């Protein structure tokens, strides 16, 4: 029993450190400022189509309340407010790193499958010398649903952001990002597992 309590405390401390780093990152940016360097980025539509997955039989997402209740039962340290703060920070970090071609910055934030797709898109963009969209600001982030499938917890968040496309001006983008985490793992980090059109 004492070992379980100590393990939970250690996990809580690690999660606090990760969230604090994300909070510091958010605190330094207002969300309305552009990255210091123009950030090339391939068309989002192609990535959404590549990353979209068909629902697996028997793995229909639970409703937000039911999924959250199940998640909190399995992981009593989970806090939805802290998760959403981290999700907003993760969105900005991932979009910026992807636009800048920072593969190593992306690796710990994405599942292996999503990382492979992003890395391929970065390589193709660089080979063509193309420049894409810059993140101008994250306009909103809304919790959509949560589900638990075995040891894997998944949470879907809808993001709306404003992007700059060089001479083409500004455009709005709406996407649903699914984050996942192995709740039995000592790693408290959630990783981007899927991107769908919003």
ABEGO torsion letter per residue (X at the ends): XAAAAAAAAAAAAAAAAAAAAAAAAAAABAGABBBABBBBBBBAAAAAAAABBBBBBGABBBBAAAAAAAAAAABAABBAAAAAAAAAAAAAAAAAAAAAGBAAAAAAABBAAAAAAAAAAAAAAAAAGBBBBBBABBABBBBABBBBBEABBBBBBBBBBBBBBEAAEBBBBBBBBBBBBBAABABABBBBABBBBX
